[in-house]
Amino acid sequence: MKTIAIIGAGLGGLAAAVLLAAAGNKVDVYETHSYPGGKMKRYHVGGARFDFGPNTITMPQVFQSVFERSGADPNDYVQFEQIVDHTNNIFPDGSQFLASSNRAKMLQELERFNIHSSDYDRYITAVTQLYNHSSNQFFTRSFSSLKEYTSLRLALAFASVKPFTKMSQFHSSFFKDERIVQMLNRYATYIGSSPYKTPATFSMIGYLEFVQGVYYVKGGNPTIAEAMHRRAKELGVQFYFNKTVKKLKTANNEVTSLVCANNQEKSYDQFILNGDYTTVYPKLVEKQNRPSFTLDQLVKEPTSSAFVILAATSQKTAASFHHQVYFSQSYEYEFYQLFDEKKYPEDPTIYICNSSVNDDSAVSHTGGDNLFILVNAPSLTNENRTLDKEQMKEKVYSILEQRGVLIRPYLIEDKVVSPKDIEAEFQAYFGGLYGFSSHTTMQAFNRPSSKTKDFQNLYFAGGSTHPGGGSPMVVQSGINVANLINNHK
Ligand SMILES: Cc1cc2nc3c(=O)[nH]c(=O)nc-3n(C[C@H](O)[C@H](O)[C@H](O)COP(=O)(O)OP(=O)(O)OC[C@H]3O[C@@H](n4cnc5c(N)ncnc54)[C@H](O)[C@@H]3O)c2cc1C
């Protein structure tokens, strides 16, 4: 039995906690906030319930596997419901495309856009291959030893996931209609990146949404984190909420103990950092003791951030699907402004999640909608930090009004969560949602690995490390770390 400290109760930390405790280790989790789940968080605004963080859930099997591997039936903890016709895409010319994981329905929609089924089938075959290569060779690797980097299978897999083709180019090779390309290009934002710079590898998200499906958890997606917390406690994990770790003490290539903000110190055999690698690791370990974390890490480009409005309305609005996207006129210019100019786009694409469509318990007191409205935001710079939140919010409402979604006349209450709030609350790297962007091949394929080279007993799990940012990948990072520790006798 090992004693293990996990710093952070985000999804990566929770998954690792469950699996390490199930293997018989003594696990303690330290968390700054008062709740489990980190960015997967509940809000109550104007009498309605909201999910912050993951609104679109894919790959439910990854979350379920944490319960299964711990010897429990996942269905006793959390039930995933598939949303078949999942996302209504609304273009500036007024046309709409309802994306679905039902092939027949997709073909019907594509026919309205004069797209032949053979183009869709070619696209699905290609994204299925991207997914299969990535999941077989990348997701479950921890990249913790040189052997893992130099495997022939990895090299072959790398060559087959189109690392040097850009996502937008890839999508344009299947579809000529720019609206469809724009709809697919949005998948780059799932990793906080631009489709004009991101490798086509991440087009595999299309496979997840069109083949595996999009899911929601009744009672709100944060039920997933709460369920992992419950399972961890059943297995004896001790949680210390409202407790920030301020320092890791080290000696002879090992982390020896952690020190909390109240100066309480405790020793462990192993340590896992689930807080943002890019910002929390350098805070916890003195510079001379972490040679692998050099200054050049800090000049890497951050992912995009998000400007979020949580709006509770007294009536149902025109945002009548679980997920809907109001696209901008020029996607290319929007991403140029976001990443090259680091400005809020003049004409932003607006995403709205209205989970009350499938879960009226979220609005049982109001009878209206619970609108999670998200606009992609640039990572923080000195200039854009001064954003006037109220002005930006009114701009978003005005654009939505022009597109037929009236919110202000029915508004009970709203709340804005800005990039500065995300940075402050989650120590997010320049407010970015997932650490470093995936724009260069190096940044996309050489994310911080699950184990540091600096110490024999320090591991990383979370969205800013390997394998990546979306919530299933974050859970996979926790599984990978648990495997590493459990397999290292
Ligand atoms: C607006 C938004 C929308 C998103 N949408 C989606 C989506 O639709 N689908 C999807 O799959 N994903 C989405 N994500 C991403 C997803 O929420 C995250 O990738 C995932 O929840 C991150 O989990 P994590 O384990 O990396 O850690 P986090 O959630 O960042 O949690 C880390 C925890 O560590 C704690 N911590 C840090 N330092 C310390 C310390 N020193 N001491 C103690 N505790 C510490 C923090 O308080 C925090 O609770 C979204 C994220 C955001 C912000």
The ligand as an SDF file (V2000), in Angstrom:
LIG
                    3D

 53 58  0  0  0  0  0  0  0  0999 V2000
  -16.3740   27.2130  -20.1830 C   0  0  0  0  0  0  0  0  0  0  0  0
  -15.9050   25.7910  -20.3770 C   0  0  0  0  0  0  0  0  0  0  0  0
  -16.5710   24.9560  -21.2530 C   0  0  0  0  0  0  0  0  0  0  0  0
  -16.1500   23.6350  -21.4270 C   0  0  0  0  0  0  0  0  0  0  0  0
  -16.8870   22.8160  -22.2390 N   0  0  0  0  0  0  0  0  0  0  0  0
  -16.5600   21.5080  -22.3090 C   0  0  0  0  0  0  0  0  0  0  0  0
  -17.3980   20.6050  -23.0240 C   0  0  0  0  0  0  0  0  0  0  0  0
  -18.4440   20.9940  -23.5580 O   0  0  0  0  0  0  0  0  0  0  0  0
  -17.0300   19.2940  -23.0740 N   0  0  0  0  0  0  0  0  0  0  0  0
  -15.9070   18.8280  -22.4520 C   0  0  0  0  0  0  0  0  0  0  0  0
  -15.6390   17.6280  -22.4960 O   0  0  0  0  0  0  0  0  0  0  0  0
  -15.1050   19.6530  -21.7650 N   0  0  0  0  0  0  0  0  0  0  0  0
  -15.4140   20.9770  -21.6660 C   0  0  0  0  0  0  0  0  0  0  0  0
  -14.6460   21.8230  -20.9320 N   0  0  0  0  0  0  0  0  0  0  0  0
  -13.3780   21.3130  -20.3800 C   0  0  0  0  0  0  0  0  0  0  0  0
  -13.5230   20.5940  -19.0570 C   0  0  0  0  0  0  0  0  0  0  0  0
  -14.3530   21.3090  -18.1830 O   0  0  0  0  0  0  0  0  0  0  0  0
  -12.1610   20.4760  -18.4280 C   0  0  0  0  0  0  0  0  0  0  0  0
  -11.2160   19.9930  -19.3440 O   0  0  0  0  0  0  0  0  0  0  0  0
  -12.1210   19.5430  -17.2460 C   0  0  0  0  0  0  0  0  0  0  0  0
  -13.2360   19.7170  -16.4020 O   0  0  0  0  0  0  0  0  0  0  0  0
  -10.8190   19.8430  -16.5190 C   0  0  0  0  0  0  0  0  0  0  0  0
  -10.5900   18.9450  -15.5000 O   0  0  0  0  0  0  0  0  0  0  0  0
   -9.1880   18.8970  -14.7730 P   0  0  0  0  0  0  0  0  0  0  0  0
   -9.1110   17.6100  -14.0450 O   0  0  0  0  0  0  0  0  0  0  0  0
   -8.0860   19.2230  -15.6950 O   0  0  0  0  0  0  0  0  0  0  0  0
   -9.1470   20.0330  -13.7120 O   0  0  0  0  0  0  0  0  0  0  0  0
   -9.9250   21.3150  -13.2110 P   0  0  0  0  0  0  0  0  0  0  0  0
  -11.3510   21.2070  -13.4540 O   0  0  0  0  0  0  0  0  0  0  0  0
   -9.1780   22.5040  -13.6820 O   0  0  0  0  0  0  0  0  0  0  0  0
   -9.6980   21.1210  -11.6460 O   0  0  0  0  0  0  0  0  0  0  0  0
   -8.4430   21.2560  -11.0190 C   0  0  0  0  0  0  0  0  0  0  0  0
   -8.7000   21.4850   -9.5600 C   0  0  0  0  0  0  0  0  0  0  0  0
   -7.4440   21.6350   -8.8980 O   0  0  0  0  0  0  0  0  0  0  0  0
   -7.6340   22.5570   -7.8430 C   0  0  0  0  0  0  0  0  0  0  0  0
   -6.3410   23.0990   -7.4600 N   0  0  0  0  0  0  0  0  0  0  0  0
   -5.4390   23.7390   -8.2490 C   0  0  0  0  0  0  0  0  0  0  0  0
   -4.3390   24.0770   -7.5410 N   0  0  0  0  0  0  0  0  0  0  0  0
   -4.5550   23.6400   -6.2810 C   0  0  0  0  0  0  0  0  0  0  0  0
   -3.7640   23.7060   -5.0870 C   0  0  0  0  0  0  0  0  0  0  0  0
   -2.5700   24.2900   -5.0750 N   0  0  0  0  0  0  0  0  0  0  0  0
   -4.2770   23.1590   -3.9440 N   0  0  0  0  0  0  0  0  0  0  0  0
   -5.5060   22.5610   -3.9570 C   0  0  0  0  0  0  0  0  0  0  0  0
   -6.2920   22.4940   -5.0700 N   0  0  0  0  0  0  0  0  0  0  0  0
   -5.8130   23.0150   -6.2100 C   0  0  0  0  0  0  0  0  0  0  0  0
   -8.5580   23.6180   -8.4540 C   0  0  0  0  0  0  0  0  0  0  0  0
   -9.2390   24.3510   -7.4570 O   0  0  0  0  0  0  0  0  0  0  0  0
   -9.5010   22.7710   -9.2980 C   0  0  0  0  0  0  0  0  0  0  0  0
  -10.6960   22.4370   -8.6410 O   0  0  0  0  0  0  0  0  0  0  0  0
  -15.0240   23.1480  -20.7330 C   0  0  0  0  0  0  0  0  0  0  0  0
  -14.3440   23.9900  -19.8490 C   0  0  0  0  0  0  0  0  0  0  0  0
  -14.7940   25.2920  -19.6590 C   0  0  0  0  0  0  0  0  0  0  0  0
  -14.0790   26.1680  -18.6520 C   0  0  0  0  0  0  0  0  0  0  0  0
  1  2  1  0
  2  3  1  0
  2 52  2  0
  3  4  2  0
  4  5  1  0
  4 50  1  0
  5  6  2  0
  6  7  1  0
  6 13  1  0
  7  8  2  0
  7  9  1  0
  9 10  1  0
 10 11  2  0
 10 12  1  0
 12 13  2  0
 13 14  1  0
 14 15  1  0
 14 50  1  0
 15 16  1  0
 16 17  1  0
 16 18  1  0
 18 19  1  0
 18 20  1  0
 20 21  1  0
 20 22  1  0
 22 23  1  0
 23 24  1  0
 24 25  2  0
 24 26  1  0
 24 27  1  0
 27 28  1  0
 28 29  2  0
 28 30  1  0
 28 31  1  0
 31 32  1  0
 32 33  1  0
 33 34  1  0
 33 48  1  0
 34 35  1  0
 35 36  1  0
 35 46  1  0
 36 37  1  0
 36 45  1  0
 37 38  2  0
 38 39  1  0
 39 40  1  0
 39 45  2  0
 40 41  1  0
 40 42  2  0
 42 43  1  0
 43 44  2  0
 44 45  1  0
 46 47  1  0
 46 48  1  0
 48 49  1  0
 50 51  2  0
 51 52  1  0
 52 53  1  0
M  END
$$$$
